[in-house]
Amino acid sequence: MQFSDRLKPIAHNVFADMDKAKSLIQGHSLIDLSLGSSDLPTSPKILEAISTALKDPQTHGYSLFASTKDFRIAVSNWLINRFGITVDPETEVLPLIGSQEGTAHLPLAILNPGDYALLQDPGYPSHYGGIHLASGQIYGMPLRAGNQYLPVFADIPKPIVTAAKMMVLSYPHNPTTAIASLEFLQSAVAFCQLHNLVLVHDFPYLDLVFNGAKAPSILQADPDRSVSIEFFTLSKSYNMGGFRVGFAVGNRNLIQALREVKAVVDFNQYQGIMRGAIAALNSKDGEILAVANTFKHRRDVMVNALHTIGWDVPIPDATMYIWAQLPQQLRKKFDSVKYCLNLIQSTGVALSPGNGFGKCGEGYVRLALVHPPELLTTAAQRIGDFNSGQF
């Protein structure tokens, strides 16, 4: 058989190696901190809405666009309450099968083969995958700790900017946990307006921000939605990862283009899931705050535990992760993949290697706070034993 060249850059990734390593561990219980899949339960109110829908035969057929109207209206009402933003649910809102589906499909609507996309480095792997599937080229905008993990637009080479069609940002950021101000997002909008770029903002961690801070929406920075589209998911805020439900909001031409791509791929989610999503979007703020506080407490426990073993990691301002630079003595011995593979083989603790998120992620690892505090403490103790050579 012969396969397309576009599969080559996505045929292998370090996360597949980690999955294989997880299946081969012996002598230790697995503590998987490599995936950002929340262990918290979905709200009973959401589950009840889905359960009730199961008994309604009207939900058992295909979910074409018209059948998503109630969900789209709920999204538009949520945006008014959350950000003071008014959108047209008919032309500026589109259901997604998780935000990752949007980031994978939108490049097909924007890029011709060879066009450039400006992506964060390090950044979320599916952002890269979507560009590869569209036969585009990637320019990784370096994110450095010294610049608060924000790209410097002036450093992008002019020939790259000329050949680019889109920019993808995501704040709060996975994996670095960085947050961005409204002023920074406004500068990104201005840059994209100047250079005729589509600005994509992936926004899954909007509610997992700590210490009273609020994450701004790109729609606040681009109120006319001149160049912007934003992807939301219910996976993180509402613990609905397995239900695969999200939505896009933004420029109506971009929404229409994405809708045309989706029309040849899927018929949307089961309508019962969208009823559950409506219940989620109508949740009280206190329920979402409880989720954020859970991850904040876990953050504090894990940071303290890592400090205790001598790993000086920063305290994240957002997300469900810790982005940790390997101690210098370990960087001399391991790259990030080898460190993670040796760690899991020796201790059963699985982390994500930094270079799986891009070349600028080398020398770092990402820890997902997806277990109760006592298990996180156990993981830190095992990591400390490994780092000190006791395994």
C-alpha positions as CSV (number, residue, x, y, z in Angstrom):
1,M,0.0,0.0,0.0
2,Q,1.0,3.6,-0.5
3,F,0.1,6.4,1.9
4,S,0.1,10.2,1.6
5,D,3.2,12.2,2.5
6,R,1.1,14.2,5.0
7,L,1.2,11.2,7.3
8,K,4.9,11.3,7.7
9,P,5.3,14.2,10.2
10,I,2.5,12.7,12.4
11,A,3.4,9.1,12.1
12,H,5.6,9.1,15.2
13,N,5.5,11.2,18.4
14,V,7.0,10.9,21.9
15,F,3.6,10.4,23.5
16,A,3.2,7.1,21.7
17,D,6.5,6.1,23.2
18,M,5.3,7.1,26.6
19,D,2.1,5.1,26.1
20,K,4.1,2.0,25.2
21,A,6.4,2.5,28.3
22,K,3.3,2.8,30.5
23,S,2.1,-0.6,29.3
24,L,5.4,-2.2,30.1
25,I,6.1,-1.1,33.7
26,Q,6.7,-3.8,36.2
27,G,7.2,-3.8,39.9
28,H,5.6,-0.4,40.5
29,S,2.0,0.9,40.4
30,L,1.5,3.4,37.6
31,I,1.0,7.1,38.6
32,D,0.1,8.7,35.3
33,L,0.9,12.4,35.3
34,S,1.4,12.6,31.6
35,L,-2.1,13.3,30.4
36,G,-4.3,16.3,31.1
37,S,-7.4,14.2,31.6
38,S,-9.3,15.4,34.7
39,D,-10.1,12.7,37.3
40,L,-12.9,14.8,38.7
41,P,-16.5,13.6,38.2
42,T,-19.0,15.2,35.9
43,S,-21.7,17.1,37.7
44,P,-24.9,15.1,38.4
45,K,-26.9,17.9,36.8
46,I,-25.1,17.4,33.5
47,L,-25.4,13.6,33.7
48,E,-29.1,13.9,34.4
49,A,-29.7,16.1,31.3
50,I,-27.9,13.5,29.2
51,S,-29.7,10.6,30.9
52,T,-33.1,12.2,30.3
53,A,-32.2,12.7,26.6
54,L,-31.5,9.0,26.2
55,K,-35.2,8.3,26.6
56,D,-36.3,10.9,24.1
57,P,-36.4,9.3,20.6
58,Q,-36.1,12.7,19.0
59,T,-32.4,12.7,20.1
60,H,-31.6,9.4,18.4
61,G,-31.1,10.7,14.8
62,Y,-28.3,12.7,13.1
63,S,-27.5,16.1,14.6
64,L,-27.5,18.5,11.7
65,F,-26.8,22.2,12.2
66,A,-30.4,23.2,12.8
67,S,-30.7,20.7,15.6
68,T,-27.9,22.5,17.5
69,K,-29.8,25.7,17.8
70,D,-30.5,25.5,21.5
71,F,-26.9,24.8,22.2
72,R,-25.7,27.7,20.1
73,I,-28.1,30.0,21.9
74,A,-26.8,28.7,25.3
75,V,-23.3,29.5,24.1
76,S,-24.3,33.1,23.1
77,N,-26.0,33.7,26.4
78,W,-22.9,32.3,28.3
79,L,-20.6,34.7,26.4
80,I,-22.8,37.6,27.4
81,N,-22.7,36.6,31.0
82,R,-19.0,35.7,31.0
83,F,-17.3,38.3,28.9
84,G,-20.1,40.8,28.0
85,I,-19.7,39.8,24.3
86,T,-22.8,39.6,22.1
87,V,-22.6,37.2,19.1
88,D,-25.1,35.8,16.5
89,P,-25.7,32.2,17.4
90,E,-26.7,31.5,13.8
91,T,-23.5,32.7,12.1
92,E,-20.8,33.2,14.8
93,V,-21.1,30.0,16.9
94,L,-20.4,26.5,15.8
95,P,-20.5,23.3,17.9
96,L,-17.3,21.2,17.9
97,I,-16.4,17.6,18.9
98,G,-14.0,19.1,21.4
99,S,-11.8,22.1,20.7
100,Q,-9.0,19.7,19.3
101,E,-11.4,18.9,16.4
102,G,-11.5,22.6,15.6
103,T,-7.7,23.1,15.7
104,A,-7.3,20.1,13.4
105,H,-9.9,21.0,10.8
106,L,-9.6,24.8,10.6
107,P,-6.2,24.8,8.8
108,L,-7.9,22.8,6.0
109,A,-10.1,25.8,5.4
110,I,-7.3,28.4,5.5
111,L,-4.0,27.0,4.2
112,N,-3.0,26.0,0.7
113,P,-0.1,23.5,0.5
114,G,3.1,25.3,1.5
115,D,1.5,28.2,3.3
116,Y,3.0,29.0,6.7
117,A,1.2,28.9,10.1
118,L,2.8,30.7,13.1
119,L,2.6,28.4,16.1
120,Q,3.8,28.5,19.7
121,D,7.0,26.6,20.5
122,P,6.4,24.8,22.9
123,G,2.8,24.3,22.1
124,Y,0.0,21.8,22.1
125,P,0.7,18.9,19.6
126,S,-2.6,18.9,17.9
127,H,-2.0,22.5,16.7
128,Y,1.0,21.1,14.8
129,G,-0.9,18.1,13.6
130,G,-3.6,20.2,12.0
131,I,-1.1,22.2,10.0
132,H,0.6,19.0,8.8
133,L,-2.7,17.5,7.6
134,A,-3.3,20.7,5.6
135,S,0.1,20.3,4.0
136,G,1.2,23.6,5.5
137,Q,4.5,24.7,6.9
138,I,5.2,25.6,10.5
139,Y,7.1,28.5,12.0
140,G,7.6,27.9,15.7
141,M,7.5,31.2,17.7
142,P,9.9,30.6,20.6
143,L,8.4,30.9,24.0
144,R,11.0,31.7,26.7
145,A,10.7,31.9,30.4
146,G,12.5,35.3,30.3
147,N,9.6,36.7,28.2
148,Q,6.8,35.1,30.3
149,Y,6.4,32.5,27.6
150,L,4.9,35.1,25.2
151,P,6.1,35.2,21.5
152,V,7.9,38.3,20.2
153,F,6.2,39.1,17.0
154,A,9.0,41.5,15.9
155,D,11.4,38.5,15.8
156,I,9.4,36.6,13.2
157,P,11.3,36.8,9.9
158,K,9.6,39.0,7.3
159,P,9.6,36.3,4.5
160,I,7.8,34.0,7.0
161,V,5.2,36.6,7.8
162,T,4.6,37.2,4.1
163,A,4.1,33.5,3.5
164,A,1.9,33.0,6.6
165,K,-1.9,32.7,6.6
166,M,-2.6,32.1,10.3
167,M,-1.3,32.4,13.8
168,V,-2.4,30.0,16.7
169,L,-2.2,31.2,20.3
170,S,-3.4,29.6,23.5
171,Y,-3.5,31.3,26.9
172,P,-3.6,30.1,29.6
173,H,-0.9,28.0,28.0
174,N,-0.3,24.3,27.7
175,P,2.3,23.3,28.6
176,T,4.0,26.3,30.2
177,T,1.0,27.4,32.3
178,A,1.6,31.0,31.3
179,I,-1.2,33.6,31.1
180,A,-1.5,36.5,28.8
181,S,-2.9,40.0,29.4
182,L,-5.6,41.6,27.4
183,E,-3.0,44.1,26.2
184,F,-0.9,41.3,24.8
185,L,-3.9,39.8,23.0
186,Q,-4.7,43.2,21.5
187,S,-1.1,43.4,20.2
188,A,-1.6,40.0,18.6
189,V,-4.8,41.1,16.9
190,A,-3.1,44.3,15.6
191,F,-0.2,42.2,14.2
192,C,-2.7,39.8,12.4
193,Q,-4.8,42.7,11.1
194,L,-1.6,44.4,9.7
195,H,-0.4,41.2,8.0
196,N,-3.8,39.7,7.0
197,L,-3.5,36.7,9.2
198,V,-6.2,34.6,10.7
199,L,-5.8,34.6,14.5
200,V,-6.8,31.4,16.2
201,H,-7.1,31.3,20.0
202,D,-7.5,27.9,21.7
203,F,-9.0,28.6,25.1
204,P,-9.5,25.4,27.1
205,Y,-8.1,26.6,30.5
206,L,-10.1,29.8,30.8
207,D,-11.5,28.8,34.2
208,L,-8.4,27.2,35.7
209,V,-6.8,30.5,36.7
210,F,-5.7,31.1,40.3
211,N,-5.3,33.9,42.8
212,G,-8.4,35.8,41.5
213,A,-7.1,36.5,38.0
214,K,-9.3,36.3,35.0
215,A,-8.2,35.0,31.6
216,P,-9.2,37.4,28.8
217,S,-10.9,36.2,25.6
218,I,-9.5,37.0,22.2
219,L,-13.0,38.3,21.4
220,Q,-12.4,41.0,23.9
221,A,-9.3,42.0,22.1
222,D,-11.0,41.8,18.7
223,P,-14.6,42.9,19.5
224,D,-15.4,43.3,15.8
225,R,-14.2,39.8,15.2
226,S,-12.2,41.1,12.3
227,V,-9.6,38.3,12.2
228,S,-10.3,36.1,15.1
229,I,-11.8,32.7,16.0
230,E,-11.7,31.2,19.5
231,F,-12.1,27.5,20.5
232,F,-13.7,26.5,23.8
233,T,-14.1,23.1,25.4
234,L,-16.2,21.7,28.2
235,S,-13.5,19.1,29.1
236,K,-11.6,21.1,31.7
237,S,-14.1,23.4,33.4
238,Y,-16.9,20.9,33.6
239,N,-15.0,17.6,33.6
240,M,-16.6,16.4,30.4
241,G,-13.4,15.3,28.5
242,G,-14.9,11.9,27.5
243,F,-18.1,13.6,26.1
244,R,-16.1,15.5,23.4
245,V,-18.0,18.7,23.3
246,G,-16.8,22.2,22.6
247,F,-17.5,25.2,20.3
248,A,-16.0,27.8,18.1
249,V,-17.0,31.5,18.3
250,G,-15.7,34.3,16.0
251,N,-15.5,35.8,12.6
252,R,-18.6,34.6,10.6
253,N,-16.5,33.9,7.5
254,L,-14.2,31.7,9.5
255,I,-17.1,30.0,11.2
256,Q,-18.7,29.3,7.8
257,A,-15.5,27.9,6.4
258,L,-15.0,25.6,9.3
259,R,-18.6,24.5,9.0
260,E,-18.0,23.6,5.4
261,V,-15.1,21.4,6.3
262,K,-17.1,19.7,9.1
263,A,-20.0,19.1,6.8
264,V,-18.0,16.4,5.0
265,V,-16.6,14.9,8.2
266,D,-19.3,14.7,10.9
267,F,-22.9,15.3,11.9
268,N,-22.0,16.9,15.3
269,Q,-22.4,15.1,18.7
270,Y,-25.4,13.2,19.9
271,Q,-28.0,15.7,20.9
272,G,-28.2,14.4,24.4
273,I,-24.5,15.4,25.0
274,M,-25.4,18.9,23.8
275,R,-28.2,19.0,26.3
276,G,-25.7,18.1,29.0
277,A,-23.5,20.9,27.7
278,I,-26.3,23.4,27.9
279,A,-26.8,22.3,31.6
280,A,-23.0,22.8,32.1
281,L,-23.0,26.3,30.6
282,N,-25.9,27.2,32.9
283,S,-23.9,26.1,35.9
284,K,-23.4,28.5,38.8
285,D,-20.0,30.2,39.1
286,G,-19.4,28.4,42.4
287,E,-19.3,25.0,40.7
288,I,-16.6,26.1,38.3
289,L,-14.7,27.8,41.2
290,A,-14.7,24.5,43.1
291,V,-13.0,22.8,40.2
292,A,-10.4,25.6,40.0
293,N,-9.8,25.5,43.7
294,T,-9.3,21.7,43.6
295,F,-6.4,22.1,41.1
296,K,-5.0,25.1,43.0
297,H,-4.8,22.9,46.1
298,R,-3.2,20.1,44.2
299,R,-0.7,22.6,42.6
300,D,0.3,23.8,46.1
301,V,0.7,20.2,47.4
302,M,2.8,19.1,44.4
303,V,5.0,22.2,44.3
304,N,5.7,21.9,48.0
305,A,6.5,18.2,47.5
306,L,8.8,18.9,44.6
307,H,10.6,21.6,46.6
308,T,11.0,19.1,49.4
309,I,13.0,16.8,47.1
310,G,15.1,19.6,45.9
311,W,13.4,20.4,42.6
312,D,12.9,24.2,42.4
313,V,9.8,24.4,40.2
314,P,7.9,27.6,39.7
315,I,4.3,28.0,41.0
316,P,1.9,28.0,38.1
317,D,-0.7,30.8,37.8
318,A,-3.1,28.7,35.8
319,T,-4.0,25.3,34.2
320,M,-3.8,21.8,35.6
321,Y,0.0,21.4,35.0
322,I,3.4,22.1,36.4
323,W,6.1,23.0,33.8
324,A,9.4,22.1,35.3
325,Q,12.9,22.5,34.0
326,L,15.0,19.4,34.7
327,P,17.7,20.1,37.3
328,Q,21.1,20.9,35.8
329,Q,22.7,17.6,36.8
330,L,19.9,15.7,35.1
331,R,20.0,17.8,31.9
332,K,23.6,16.7,31.6
333,K,22.6,13.1,31.7
334,F,19.2,12.9,30.0
335,D,17.2,14.7,27.3
336,S,13.6,15.1,28.3
337,V,12.4,11.9,26.5
338,K,15.1,9.7,28.0
339,Y,14.5,11.2,31.5
340,C,10.7,10.4,31.2
341,L,11.3,6.9,29.9
342,N,13.9,6.1,32.5
343,L,11.7,7.6,35.2
344,I,8.6,5.5,34.4
345,Q,10.6,2.3,33.9
346,S,12.3,2.8,37.4
347,T,9.4,4.3,39.4
348,G,6.1,3.9,37.5
349,V,5.6,7.7,37.4
350,A,4.7,9.0,34.0
351,L,5.4,12.6,32.9
352,S,5.3,14.3,29.6
353,P,8.7,15.1,28.0
354,G,9.1,18.7,27.1
355,N,10.3,18.2,23.5
356,G,7.1,16.5,22.7
357,F,5.6,20.1,22.6
358,G,8.3,21.5,20.4
359,K,12.1,21.9,20.3
360,C,12.0,24.8,22.7
361,G,10.5,22.5,25.3
362,E,13.7,20.4,25.5
363,G,15.0,20.3,29.0
364,Y,11.5,20.5,30.6
365,V,8.8,18.1,31.6
366,R,5.1,18.6,32.2
367,L,3.3,17.2,35.2
368,A,-0.5,16.9,35.1
369,L,-2.3,17.4,38.5
370,V,-4.9,14.7,37.7
371,H,-4.7,12.7,40.9
372,P,-5.6,13.4,44.6
373,P,-3.0,15.1,46.8
374,E,-1.8,12.0,48.5
375,L,-1.0,10.3,45.2
376,L,0.8,13.4,44.0
377,T,2.9,13.3,47.1
378,T,3.8,9.7,46.5
379,A,4.8,10.5,42.9
380,A,7.0,13.3,44.1
381,Q,8.7,11.0,46.6
382,R,9.4,8.5,43.8
383,I,10.7,11.2,41.5
384,G,13.0,12.4,44.3
385,D,14.4,8.9,44.8
386,F,15.0,8.6,41.1
387,N,16.7,12.0,40.8
388,S,19.0,11.2,43.7
389,G,20.0,7.8,42.1
390,Q,18.2,5.5,44.6
391,F,16.6,3.5,41.7
